[in-house]
Amino acid sequence: MPPTEGRDKSAVASAGTPNGRPFKVLGVQQIAIGGPDKTRLQKLWVDLFGLEITGTYRSERENVHEDICAMGAGPFKVEVDLMQPLDPDKKPAVHTTPLNHVGLWVDKLPEAVQWLTARGVRFAPGGIRKGAAGFDICFLHPKGNETFPVSGEGVLIELVQAPPEVVKAFEQLALS
Protein backbone atom coordinates (compact mmCIF):
# COMPACT_ATOMS: atom_id res chain seq x y z
CA MET A 1 0.00 0.00 0.00
CA PRO A 2 1.49 3.41 -0.92
CA PRO A 3 2.16 5.57 2.16
CA THR A 4 -0.63 8.03 1.29
CA GLU A 5 -3.28 5.52 0.22
CA GLY A 6 -6.33 5.60 2.44
CA ARG A 7 -5.16 8.71 4.29
CA ASP A 8 -6.00 12.36 3.92
CA LYS A 9 -3.16 14.05 1.99
CA SER A 10 -3.16 17.10 4.27
CA ALA A 11 -2.70 14.80 7.26
CA VAL A 12 0.26 13.15 5.52
CA ALA A 13 1.86 16.52 4.76
CA SER A 14 1.59 17.65 8.38
CA ALA A 15 2.44 14.30 9.94
CA GLY A 16 6.12 14.47 9.04
CA THR A 17 7.99 11.62 7.49
CA PRO A 18 8.20 7.90 8.19
CA ASN A 19 10.76 6.64 10.70
CA GLY A 20 11.14 10.10 12.24
CA ARG A 21 13.13 11.34 9.24
CA PRO A 22 13.56 15.12 9.80
CA PHE A 23 13.70 15.97 6.09
CA LYS A 24 12.02 15.14 2.78
CA VAL A 25 13.45 14.36 -0.61
CA LEU A 26 11.27 16.59 -2.80
CA GLY A 27 12.32 15.73 -6.34
CA VAL A 28 15.13 15.67 -8.87
CA GLN A 29 17.19 18.86 -8.94
CA GLN A 30 19.74 17.80 -11.53
CA ILE A 31 21.47 15.10 -13.46
CA ALA A 32 25.12 15.51 -14.36
CA ILE A 33 26.53 13.87 -17.45
CA GLY A 34 30.25 13.66 -18.08
CA GLY A 35 32.28 13.14 -21.20
CA PRO A 36 35.73 13.92 -22.56
CA ASP A 37 34.29 16.79 -24.67
CA LYS A 38 31.13 18.60 -23.59
CA THR A 39 30.55 19.95 -27.10
CA ARG A 40 29.66 16.39 -28.13
CA LEU A 41 27.14 16.26 -25.27
CA GLN A 42 25.71 19.61 -26.43
CA LYS A 43 24.82 18.13 -29.82
CA LEU A 44 22.24 15.87 -28.18
CA TRP A 45 21.07 17.86 -25.16
CA VAL A 46 21.12 21.40 -26.63
CA ASP A 47 20.95 21.05 -30.40
CA LEU A 48 18.55 18.09 -30.63
CA PHE A 49 16.62 18.02 -27.32
CA GLY A 50 16.43 21.83 -27.19
CA LEU A 51 17.69 22.45 -23.65
CA GLU A 52 18.92 25.96 -23.00
CA ILE A 53 22.39 26.63 -21.61
CA THR A 54 21.68 28.85 -18.60
CA GLY A 55 25.20 29.10 -17.20
CA THR A 56 28.69 27.66 -16.98
CA TYR A 57 30.85 26.53 -14.10
CA ARG A 58 34.58 25.95 -13.93
CA SER A 59 36.47 24.59 -10.94
CA GLU A 60 40.13 23.57 -10.76
CA ARG A 61 39.51 21.87 -7.40
CA GLU A 62 36.67 19.76 -8.84
CA ASN A 63 38.49 19.34 -12.20
CA VAL A 64 35.39 20.33 -14.14
CA HIS A 65 34.20 22.67 -16.85
CA GLU A 66 30.45 22.37 -17.29
CA ASP A 67 27.53 23.87 -19.09
CA ILE A 68 24.43 24.16 -16.94
CA CYS A 69 21.33 23.46 -19.01
CA ALA A 70 17.68 23.52 -18.01
CA MET A 71 14.49 21.66 -18.81
CA GLY A 72 11.11 22.46 -17.37
CA ALA A 73 10.30 25.70 -15.60
CA GLY A 74 9.87 27.34 -12.23
CA PRO A 75 10.33 25.24 -9.12
CA PHE A 76 10.09 22.05 -11.19
CA LYS A 77 13.00 22.98 -13.47
CA VAL A 78 15.66 20.27 -13.65
CA GLU A 79 19.30 21.05 -14.41
CA VAL A 80 21.23 18.91 -16.84
CA ASP A 81 24.92 19.57 -16.31
CA LEU A 82 27.16 18.69 -19.25
CA MET A 83 30.64 18.16 -17.83
CA GLN A 84 34.15 17.63 -19.09
CA PRO A 85 37.38 17.44 -17.11
CA LEU A 86 39.82 20.34 -17.16
CA ASP A 87 42.58 17.72 -17.12
CA PRO A 88 41.55 14.19 -18.17
CA ASP A 89 44.45 12.71 -16.19
CA LYS A 90 43.43 14.27 -12.85
CA LYS A 91 40.80 13.35 -10.25
CA PRO A 92 37.93 13.71 -9.91
CA ALA A 93 37.49 12.20 -13.35
CA VAL A 94 34.09 13.69 -14.20
CA HIS A 95 34.13 12.01 -17.61
CA THR A 96 34.79 8.38 -16.66
CA THR A 97 31.28 7.77 -15.38
CA PRO A 98 28.95 9.12 -18.08
CA LEU A 99 26.07 9.55 -15.62
CA ASN A 100 28.24 11.39 -13.13
CA HIS A 101 25.67 12.07 -10.42
CA VAL A 102 22.03 12.68 -9.60
CA GLY A 103 21.03 15.71 -7.52
CA LEU A 104 17.99 15.55 -5.24
CA TRP A 105 16.16 18.51 -3.72
CA VAL A 106 15.81 18.18 0.05
CA ASP A 107 13.92 20.53 2.32
CA LYS A 108 16.37 20.49 5.28
CA LEU A 109 19.93 19.70 4.22
CA PRO A 110 21.76 19.98 7.59
CA GLU A 111 19.14 17.78 9.27
CA ALA A 112 19.37 15.28 6.39
CA VAL A 113 23.16 15.03 6.69
CA GLN A 114 23.04 14.60 10.46
CA TRP A 115 20.25 11.99 10.34
CA LEU A 116 21.78 10.00 7.48
CA THR A 117 25.28 10.05 9.01
CA ALA A 118 23.86 8.66 12.26
CA ARG A 119 22.45 5.77 10.21
CA GLY A 120 25.74 4.83 8.57
CA VAL A 121 25.60 6.83 5.35
CA ARG A 122 29.02 7.76 3.98
CA PHE A 123 29.41 11.29 2.64
CA ALA A 124 32.12 12.44 0.25
CA PRO A 125 34.74 14.86 1.59
CA GLY A 126 33.90 18.55 1.50
CA GLY A 127 30.81 18.68 3.71
CA ILE A 128 27.99 21.11 3.01
CA ARG A 129 29.09 23.87 0.65
CA LYS A 130 27.86 26.12 -2.15
CA GLY A 131 27.38 24.27 -5.42
CA ALA A 132 27.69 25.45 -9.01
CA ALA A 133 24.09 26.73 -9.06
CA GLY A 134 24.51 28.63 -5.77
CA PHE A 135 22.59 26.21 -3.53
CA ASP A 136 24.04 24.47 -0.49
CA ILE A 137 24.99 20.92 -1.43
CA CYS A 138 26.80 17.81 -0.27
CA PHE A 139 27.47 14.41 -1.82
CA LEU A 140 26.78 10.87 -0.67
CA HIS A 141 29.84 8.78 -1.43
CA PRO A 142 29.42 6.18 -4.16
CA LYS A 143 31.15 3.53 -2.01
CA GLY A 144 30.64 2.59 1.62
CA ASN A 145 33.41 1.69 4.04
CA GLU A 146 33.69 -0.11 7.36
CA THR A 147 32.66 2.93 9.42
CA PHE A 148 29.93 4.14 7.05
CA PRO A 149 28.66 1.13 5.10
CA VAL A 150 25.66 2.83 3.43
CA SER A 151 26.43 4.53 0.12
CA GLY A 152 25.15 5.20 -3.36
CA GLU A 153 26.37 1.72 -4.37
CA GLY A 154 28.39 3.09 -7.26
CA VAL A 155 26.30 6.21 -7.87
CA LEU A 156 27.35 9.64 -6.62
CA ILE A 157 24.27 11.34 -5.14
CA GLU A 158 24.10 15.07 -4.51
CA LEU A 159 21.73 16.46 -1.89
CA VAL A 160 20.71 20.03 -2.70
CA GLN A 161 19.05 22.43 -0.27
CA ALA A 162 15.81 23.48 -1.93
CA PRO A 163 15.04 27.20 -1.74
CA PRO A 164 11.75 28.17 -0.02
CA GLU A 165 9.81 28.55 -3.29
CA VAL A 166 10.73 24.99 -4.35
CA VAL A 167 9.78 23.56 -0.94
CA LYS A 168 6.44 25.40 -1.12
CA ALA A 169 5.74 24.22 -4.68
CA PHE A 170 6.36 20.59 -3.77
CA GLU A 171 4.19 20.94 -0.63
CA GLN A 172 1.37 22.36 -2.77
CA LEU A 173 1.79 19.52 -5.27
CA ALA A 174 1.50 16.96 -2.46
CA LEU A 175 -1.76 18.54 -1.30
CA SER A 176 -3.39 18.62 -4.74
C-alpha positions in Angstrom: 0.0 0.0 0.0 1.5 3.4 -0.9 2.2 5.6 2.2 -0.6 8.0 1.3 -3.3 5.5 0.2 -6.3 5.6 2.4 -5.2 8.7 4.3 -6.0 12.4 3.9 -3.2 14.0 2.0 -3.2 17.1 4.3 -2.7 14.8 7.3 0.3 13.1 5.5 1.9 16.5 4.8 1.6 17.7 8.4 2.4 14.3 9.9 6.1 14.5 9.0 8.0 11.6 7.5 8.2 7.9 8.2 10.8 6.6 10.7 11.1 10.1 12.2 13.1 11.3 9.2 13.6 15.1 9.8 13.7 16.0 6.1 12.0 15.1 2.8 13.5 14.4 -0.6 11.3 16.6 -2.8 12.3 15.7 -6.3 15.1 15.7 -8.9 17.2 18.9 -8.9 19.7 17.8 -11.5 21.5 15.1 -13.5 25.1 15.5 -14.4 26.5 13.9 -17.4 30.3 13.7 -18.1 32.3 13.1 -21.2 35.7 13.9 -22.6 34.3 16.8 -24.7 31.1 18.6 -23.6 30.5 19.9 -27.1 29.7 16.4 -28.1 27.1 16.3 -25.3 25.7 19.6 -26.4 24.8 18.1 -29.8 22.2 15.9 -28.2 21.1 17.9 -25.2 21.1 21.4 -26.6 20.9 21.1 -30.4 18.6 18.1 -30.6 16.6 18.0 -27.3 16.4 21.8 -27.2 17.7 22.4 -23.7 18.9 26.0 -23.0 22.4 26.6 -21.6 21.7 28.8 -18.6 25.2 29.1 -17.2 28.7 27.7 -17.0 30.8 26.5 -14.1 34.6 26.0 -13.9 36.5 24.6 -10.9 40.1 23.6 -10.8 39.5 21.9 -7.4 36.7 19.8 -8.8 38.5 19.3 -12.2 35.4 20.3 -14.1 34.2 22.7 -16.9 30.5 22.4 -17.3 27.5 23.9 -19.1 24.4 24.2 -16.9 21.3 23.5 -19.0 17.7 23.5 -18.0 14.5 21.7 -18.8 11.1 22.5 -17.4 10.3 25.7 -15.6 9.9 27.3 -12.2 10.3 25.2 -9.1 10.1 22.0 -11.2 13.0 23.0 -13.5 15.7 20.3 -13.7 19.3 21.1 -14.4 21.2 18.9 -16.8 24.9 19.6 -16.3 27.2 18.7 -19.3 30.6 18.2 -17.8 34.1 17.6 -19.1 37.4 17.4 -17.1 39.8 20.3 -17.2 42.6 17.7 -17.1 41.6 14.2 -18.2 44.5 12.7 -16.2 43.4 14.3 -12.8 40.8 13.3 -10.3 37.9 13.7 -9.9 37.5 12.2 -13.4 34.1 13.7 -14.2 34.1 12.0 -17.6 34.8 8.4 -16.7 31.3 7.8 -15.4 29.0 9.1 -18.1 26.1 9.5 -15.6 28.2 11.4 -13.1 25.7 12.1 -10.4 22.0 12.7 -9.6 21.0 15.7 -7.5 18.0 15.6 -5.2 16.2 18.5 -3.7 15.8 18.2 0.1 13.9 20.5 2.3 16.4 20.5 5.3 19.9 19.7 4.2 21.8 20.0 7.6 19.1 17.8 9.3 19.4 15.3 6.4 23.2 15.0 6.7 23.0 14.6 10.5 20.3 12.0 10.3 21.8 10.0 7.5 25.3 10.1 9.0 23.9 8.7 12.3 22.5 5.8 10.2 25.7 4.8 8.6 25.6 6.8 5.3 29.0 7.8 4.0 29.4 11.3 2.6 32.1 12.4 0.3 34.7 14.9 1.6 33.9 18.5 1.5 30.8 18.7 3.7 28.0 21.1 3.0 29.1 23.9 0.7 27.9 26.1 -2.1 27.4 24.3 -5.4 27.7 25.5 -9.0 24.1 26.7 -9.1 24.5 28.6 -5.8 22.6 26.2 -3.5 24.0 24.5 -0.5 25.0 20.9 -1.4 26.8 17.8 -0.3 27.5 14.4 -1.8 26.8 10.9 -0.7 29.8 8.8 -1.4 29.4 6.2 -4.2 31.1 3.5 -2.0 30.6 2.6 1.6 33.4 1.7 4.0 33.7 -0.1 7.4 32.7 2.9 9.4 29.9 4.1 7.1 28.7 1.1 5.1 25.7 2.8 3.4 26.4 4.5 0.1 25.1 5.2 -3.4 26.4 1.7 -4.4 28.4 3.1 -7.3 26.3 6.2 -7.9 27.3 9.6 -6.6 24.3 11.3 -5.1 24.1 15.1 -4.5 21.7 16.5 -1.9 20.7 20.0 -2.7 19.0 22.4 -0.3 15.8 23.5 -1.9 15.0 27.2 -1.7 11.8 28.2 0.0 9.8 28.5 -3.3 10.7 25.0 -4.3 9.8 23.6 -0.9 6.4 25.4 -1.1 5.7 24.2 -4.7 6.4 20.6 -3.8 4.2 20.9 -0.6 1.4 22.4 -2.8 1.8 19.5 -5.3 1.5 17.0 -2.5 -1.8 18.5 -1.3 -3.4 18.6 -4.7 
